[in-house]
Amino acid sequence: MLRKKKKKKIKIKIKLIRVELVHLSLYDLNQTTTQSFFRWKEDICKWIEEYWDKLTPTKPKTPTWENTVASVLCSNTDRFDSILFN
């Protein structure tokens, strides 16, 4: 008689820095939507809000976390393209 193997659930913890979190959000949005461009607050912050507890379980949200996301996008122009319309 064959022995059944017990399946183990493995959790991998990765400490994401802010720029990686924003990059991950953009990657996932690009893979799961048909949009070509994403809005800072309506798309990127909404995605981060949805996955915050899973991606950063030990880090509480600050009152200005959305501004931090905007800062990451503006200060990492080598990683993120920005198009502003007035």
C-alpha positions, -999 to +999 in steps of 0.1 A: +000+000+000+013+034-010+019+060+017+002+093+012+026+123+015+015+151+036+015+184+018+033+212+036+023+248+031+053+270+028+052+307+036+079+329+022+084+363+039+099+390+018+104+425+031+094+448+003+108+482+001+085+510-011+098+512-047+094+474-051+058+475-037+049+502-063+067+482-090+048+450-081+015+469-081+022+482-116+033+448-128+001+431-115-022+459-129-005+455-163-010+417-162-046+418-150-061+448-169-062+461-205-051+496-195-018+510-207-016+538-182-024+538-145-035+566-123-016+571-090-044+572-065-073+555-084-053+525-096-019+521-079-030+531-044-062+512-047-042+480-055-017+486-027-046+492-003-062+459-013-030+438-008-014+458+021-020+432+048-006+404+026+024+422+014+034+442+044+018+424+074+041+439+101+040+475+088+011+497+096-002+523+071+007+558+080-017+587+074+004+598+045+012+565+028-005+576-004+018+606-006+047+582-002+035+563-032+034+595-052+069+604-040+082+569-051+068+574-086+082+609-089+117+602-075+123+570-095+120+582-130+145+556-142+119+530-132+086+547-138+074+568-167+051+597-159+027+616-182+010+646-167-019+663-183-030+698-173 
